[in-house]
Amino acid sequence: MKRTSWVALAALVGLIGYVVWASLRLGGVRCEVCIEFDGRQACRAVDGESERDAREAARTNACALLASGVTDSMACGRTEPSRVDCRPRP
Protein backbone atom coordinates (compact mmCIF):
# COMPACT_ATOMS: atom_id res chain seq x y z
CA MET A 1 0.00 0.00 0.00
CA LYS A 2 1.08 3.56 -0.65
CA ARG A 3 2.04 5.91 2.14
CA THR A 4 -1.01 8.13 1.48
CA SER A 5 -3.29 5.11 1.88
CA TRP A 6 -1.81 4.42 5.33
CA VAL A 7 -2.24 8.04 6.35
CA ALA A 8 -5.85 8.07 5.15
CA LEU A 9 -6.54 4.80 6.97
CA ALA A 10 -5.01 6.14 10.20
CA ALA A 11 -7.11 9.33 9.94
CA LEU A 12 -10.28 7.31 9.36
CA VAL A 13 -9.59 5.03 12.33
CA GLY A 14 -8.89 8.10 14.48
CA LEU A 15 -12.13 9.74 13.43
CA ILE A 16 -14.16 6.60 14.11
CA GLY A 17 -12.49 6.23 17.50
CA TYR A 18 -13.33 9.81 18.42
CA VAL A 19 -16.99 9.42 17.40
CA VAL A 20 -17.33 6.24 19.47
CA TRP A 21 -15.59 7.81 22.47
CA ALA A 22 -17.73 10.97 22.31
CA SER A 23 -20.98 9.03 22.02
CA LEU A 24 -20.16 6.74 24.95
CA ARG A 25 -19.19 9.51 27.37
CA LEU A 26 -21.60 9.77 30.26
CA GLY A 27 -23.06 13.13 31.16
CA GLY A 28 -22.76 14.67 34.59
CA VAL A 29 -26.52 14.63 35.34
CA ARG A 30 -29.34 12.18 34.64
CA CYS A 31 -32.90 13.55 34.55
CA GLU A 32 -36.15 11.66 34.19
CA VAL A 33 -39.10 13.78 33.10
CA CYS A 34 -42.76 12.72 32.89
CA ILE A 35 -45.26 14.80 30.93
CA GLU A 36 -49.01 14.48 30.66
CA PHE A 37 -50.35 15.88 27.39
CA ASP A 38 -53.62 15.36 25.58
CA GLY A 39 -54.74 12.66 28.03
CA ARG A 40 -51.56 10.57 27.68
CA GLN A 41 -48.36 10.37 29.69
CA ALA A 42 -44.76 9.65 28.71
CA CYS A 43 -41.57 9.52 30.77
CA ARG A 44 -38.04 9.72 29.41
CA ALA A 45 -34.61 9.73 31.07
CA VAL A 46 -31.60 11.53 29.54
CA ASP A 47 -27.97 12.08 30.56
CA GLY A 48 -26.56 15.55 30.04
CA GLU A 49 -23.66 17.82 30.86
CA SER A 50 -25.89 20.05 33.01
CA GLU A 51 -29.24 19.63 34.73
CA ARG A 52 -30.85 22.14 32.38
CA ASP A 53 -29.62 20.31 29.26
CA ALA A 54 -30.73 16.91 30.55
CA ARG A 55 -34.14 18.21 31.63
CA GLU A 56 -34.85 19.89 28.29
CA ALA A 57 -33.71 16.85 26.30
CA ALA A 58 -35.90 14.54 28.40
CA ARG A 59 -38.88 16.86 27.92
CA THR A 60 -38.29 16.95 24.16
CA ASN A 61 -38.06 13.15 24.00
CA ALA A 62 -41.25 12.70 26.01
CA CYS A 63 -43.11 15.20 23.84
CA ALA A 64 -41.93 13.42 20.70
CA LEU A 65 -44.02 10.43 21.79
CA LEU A 66 -47.07 12.44 22.76
CA ALA A 67 -47.38 15.19 20.16
CA SER A 68 -47.94 15.10 16.44
CA GLY A 69 -47.32 18.16 14.34
CA VAL A 70 -45.69 21.47 15.06
CA THR A 71 -48.56 22.99 17.04
CA ASP A 72 -48.89 20.00 19.37
CA SER A 73 -45.10 19.81 19.80
CA MET A 74 -44.93 23.47 20.81
CA ALA A 75 -47.86 23.11 23.21
CA CYS A 76 -46.37 19.97 24.76
CA GLY A 77 -43.00 21.70 25.16
CA ARG A 78 -44.71 24.44 27.20
CA THR A 79 -46.52 21.91 29.42
CA GLU A 80 -45.21 21.72 32.97
CA PRO A 81 -43.83 18.22 33.67
CA SER A 82 -45.80 16.11 36.13
CA ARG A 83 -42.54 14.68 37.51
CA VAL A 84 -38.87 15.65 37.29
CA ASP A 85 -36.12 13.63 38.93
CA CYS A 86 -32.53 14.83 38.36
CA ARG A 87 -29.51 13.22 39.97
CA PRO A 88 -25.75 13.59 39.52
CA ARG A 89 -24.02 10.67 37.80
CA PRO A 90 -21.70 8.72 40.09
ZASEDO-522559 format. One record per residue: x, y, z of N, C-alpha, C in turn. Coordinates in nm, 2 decimals, decimal comma, always signed. Example, Ala and Ser with C-alpha at 12.3 -4.5 7.8 and 13.67 -1.06 7.14 Angstrom:
2
      n_x      n_y      n_z     ca_x     ca_y     ca_z      c_x      c_y      c_z
    +1,32    -0,57    +0,78    +1,23    -0,45    +0,78    +1,32    -0,33    +0,78
    +1,28    -0,22    +0,71    +1,37    -0,11    +0,71    +1,29    +0,00    +0,79
//
This chain:
90
      n_x      n_y      n_z     ca_x     ca_y     ca_z      c_x      c_y      c_z
    +0,08    -0,12    +0,00    +0,00    +0,00    +0,00    +0,09    +0,12    +0,00
    +0,04    +0,23    -0,06    +0,11    +0,36    -0,07    +0,10    +0,43    +0,07
    +0,20    +0,52    +0,09    +0,20    +0,59    +0,21    +0,08    +0,67    +0,24
    +0,02    +0,73    +0,13    -0,10    +0,81    +0,15    -0,22    +0,73    +0,19
    -0,22    +0,60    +0,15    -0,33    +0,51    +0,19    -0,32    +0,48    +0,34
    -0,20    +0,47    +0,39    -0,18    +0,44    +0,53    -0,22    +0,56    +0,61
    -0,19    +0,68    +0,57    -0,22    +0,80    +0,64    -0,38    +0,82    +0,64
    -0,44    +0,80    +0,52    -0,59    +0,81    +0,51    -0,65    +0,71    +0,61
    -0,60    +0,58    +0,61    -0,65    +0,48    +0,70    -0,64    +0,52    +0,84
    -0,52    +0,57    +0,88    -0,50    +0,61    +1,02    -0,60    +0,73    +1,06
    -0,62    +0,82    +0,97    -0,71    +0,93    +0,99    -0,85    +0,88    +1,01
    -0,89    +0,79    +0,93    -1,03    +0,73    +0,94    -1,05    +0,66    +1,07
    -0,95    +0,58    +1,11    -0,96    +0,50    +1,23    -0,96    +0,60    +1,35
    -0,88    +0,71    +1,34    -0,89    +0,81    +1,45    -1,02    +0,88    +1,46
    -1,08    +0,91    +1,34    -1,21    +0,97    +1,34    -1,32    +0,88    +1,40
    -1,32    +0,76    +1,36    -1,42    +0,66    +1,41    -1,40    +0,64    +1,56
    -1,28    +0,64    +1,61    -1,25    +0,62    +1,75    -1,30    +0,74    +1,83
    -1,28    +0,86    +1,77    -1,33    +0,98    +1,84    -1,49    +0,98    +1,85
    -1,55    +0,94    +1,74    -1,70    +0,94    +1,74    -1,75    +0,84    +1,84
    -1,69    +0,72    +1,85    -1,73    +0,62    +1,95    -1,71    +0,67    +2,09
    -1,59    +0,73    +2,11    -1,56    +0,78    +2,25    -1,66    +0,89    +2,29
    -1,68    +0,99    +2,20    -1,77    +1,10    +2,23    -1,92    +1,05    +2,26
    -1,96    +0,95    +2,18    -2,10    +0,90    +2,20    -2,11    +0,82    +2,33
    -2,01    +0,76    +2,38    -2,02    +0,67    +2,50    -1,99    +0,75    +2,63
    -1,94    +0,87    +2,62    -1,92    +0,95    +2,74    -2,05    +0,97    +2,81
    -2,04    +0,96    +2,94    -2,16    +0,98    +3,03    -2,17    +1,12    +3,07
    -2,29    +1,18    +3,07    -2,31    +1,31    +3,12    -2,29    +1,32    +3,27
    -2,29    +1,44    +3,32    -2,28    +1,47    +3,46    -2,41    +1,46    +3,54
    -2,52    +1,46    +3,47    -2,65    +1,46    +3,53    -2,75    +1,37    +3,46
    -2,83    +1,30    +3,53    -2,93    +1,22    +3,46    -3,07    +1,27    +3,51
    -3,16    +1,31    +3,42    -3,29    +1,35    +3,45    -3,40    +1,27    +3,39
    -3,50    +1,24    +3,47    -3,61    +1,17    +3,42    -3,73    +1,26    +3,43
    -3,80    +1,28    +3,32    -3,91    +1,38    +3,31    -4,03    +1,30    +3,26
    -4,15    +1,33    +3,33    -4,28    +1,27    +3,29    -4,37    +1,39    +3,25
    -4,44    +1,38    +3,14    -4,53    +1,48    +3,09    -4,66    +1,42    +3,06
    -4,77    +1,49    +3,10    -4,90    +1,45    +3,07    -4,95    +1,55    +2,96
    -4,99    +1,50    +2,85    -5,03    +1,59    +2,74    -5,14    +1,52    +2,66
    -5,25    +1,59    +2,64    -5,36    +1,54    +2,56    -5,41    +1,40    +2,61
    -5,42    +1,39    +2,74    -5,47    +1,27    +2,80    -5,38    +1,15    +2,81
    -5,25    +1,17    +2,77    -5,16    +1,06    +2,77    -5,03    +1,10    +2,85
    -4,96    +1,01    +2,89    -4,84    +1,04    +2,97    -4,72    +0,96    +2,91
    -4,60    +1,03    +2,91    -4,48    +0,97    +2,87    -4,36    +1,01    +2,96
    -4,27    +0,92    +2,99    -4,16    +0,95    +3,08    -4,03    +0,91    +3,00
    -3,93    +1,00    +3,01    -3,80    +0,97    +2,94    -3,69    +1,02    +3,03
    -3,58    +0,94    +3,03    -3,46    +0,97    +3,11    -3,35    +1,00    +3,01
    -3,27    +1,11    +3,04    -3,16    +1,15    +2,95    -3,04    +1,19    +3,04
    -2,92    +1,16    +2,99    -2,80    +1,21    +3,06    -2,75    +1,34    +2,99
    -2,70    +1,43    +3,06    -2,66    +1,56    +3,00    -2,54    +1,62    +3,08
    -2,48    +1,71    +3,02    -2,37    +1,78    +3,09    -2,41    +1,87    +3,20
    -2,53    +1,93    +3,19    -2,59    +2,01    +3,30    -2,73    +1,96    +3,33
    -2,79    +2,00    +3,44    -2,92    +1,96    +3,47    -3,02    +2,02    +3,37
    -3,00    +2,15    +3,33    -3,09    +2,21    +3,24    -3,09    +2,14    +3,10
    -2,97    +2,10    +3,05    -2,96    +2,03    +2,93    -3,03    +1,90    +2,93
    -3,01    +1,82    +3,04    -3,07    +1,69    +3,06    -3,22    +1,70    +3,07
    -3,27    +1,80    +3,14    -3,41    +1,82    +3,16    -3,48    +1,86    +3,03
    -3,43    +1,95    +2,96    -3,49    +1,99    +2,83    -3,49    +1,87    +2,73
    -3,38    +1,80    +2,72    -3,37    +1,69    +2,63    -3,47    +1,58    +2,67
    -3,49    +1,55    +2,80    -3,59    +1,45    +2,84    -3,73    +1,50    +2,81
    -3,76    +1,63    +2,83    -3,89    +1,69    +2,79    -3,91    +1,67    +2,64
    -3,82    +1,71    +2,56    -3,83    +1,70    +2,42    -3,86    +1,55    +2,37
    -3,78    +1,46    +2,43    -3,81    +1,31    +2,40    -3,94    +1,27    +2,44
    -3,99    +1,31    +2,56    -4,12    +1,27    +2,60    -4,23    +1,33    +2,51
    -4,21    +1,46    +2,47    -4,31    +1,52    +2,38    -4,31    +1,46    +2,24
    -4,20    +1,41    +2,20    -4,19    +1,34    +2,07    -4,29    +1,22    +2,06
    -4,31    +1,16    +2,18    -4,40    +1,04    +2,18    -4,55    +1,09    +2,19
    -4,57    +1,20    +2,25    -4,71    +1,24    +2,28    -4,77    +1,34    +2,17
    -4,69    +1,41    +2,11    -4,74    +1,52    +2,02    -4,72    +1,48    +1,87
    -4,81    +1,53    +1,79    -4,79    +1,51    +1,64    -4,82    +1,65    +1,58
    -4,72    +1,69    +1,50    -4,73    +1,82    +1,43    -4,66    +1,93    +1,51
    -4,64    +2,04    +1,45    -4,57    +2,15    +1,51    -4,65    +2,21    +1,62
    -4,78    +2,23    +1,60    -4,86    +2,30    +1,70    -4,86    +2,22    +1,83
    -4,89    +2,09    +1,82    -4,89    +2,00    +1,94    -4,75    +1,99    +2,00
    -4,65    +1,99    +1,92    -4,51    +1,98    +1,98    -4,48    +2,11    +2,06
    -4,52    +2,22    +2,01    -4,49    +2,35    +2,08    -4,58    +2,35    +2,21
    -4,70    +2,31    +2,20    -4,79    +2,31    +2,32    -4,73    +2,21    +2,43
    -4,69    +2,10    +2,38    -4,64    +2,00    +2,48    -4,51    +2,05    +2,54
    -4,43    +2,12    +2,46    -4,30    +2,17    +2,52    -4,32    +2,28    +2,62
    -4,44    +2,34    +2,62    -4,47    +2,44    +2,72    -4,54    +2,38    +2,84
    -4,58    +2,26    +2,83    -4,65    +2,19    +2,94    -4,56    +2,17    +3,06
    -4,60    +2,20    +3,18    -4,52    +2,17    +3,30    -4,51    +2,02    +3,32
    -4,40    +1,97    +3,34    -4,38    +1,82    +3,37    -4,46    +1,78    +3,49
    -4,51    +1,66    +3,49    -4,58    +1,61    +3,61    -4,48    +1,56    +3,71
    -4,36    +1,52    +3,66    -4,25    +1,47    +3,75    -4,12    +1,50    +3,69
    -4,03    +1,54    +3,77    -3,89    +1,57    +3,73    -3,80    +1,51    +3,84
    -3,71    +1,42    +3,80    -3,61    +1,36    +3,89    -3,47    +1,37    +3,83
    -3,39    +1,46    +3,89    -3,25    +1,48    +3,84    -3,15    +1,45    +3,94
    -3,05    +1,37    +3,90    -2,95    +1,32    +4,00    -2,81    +1,33    +3,93
    -2,71    +1,36    +4,01    -2,58    +1,36    +3,95    -2,53    +1,22    +3,92
    -2,46    +1,20    +3,82    -2,40    +1,07    +3,78    -2,29    +1,03    +3,88
    -2,28    +0,91    +3,92    -2,17    +0,87    +4,01    -2,04    +0,87    +3,94
//
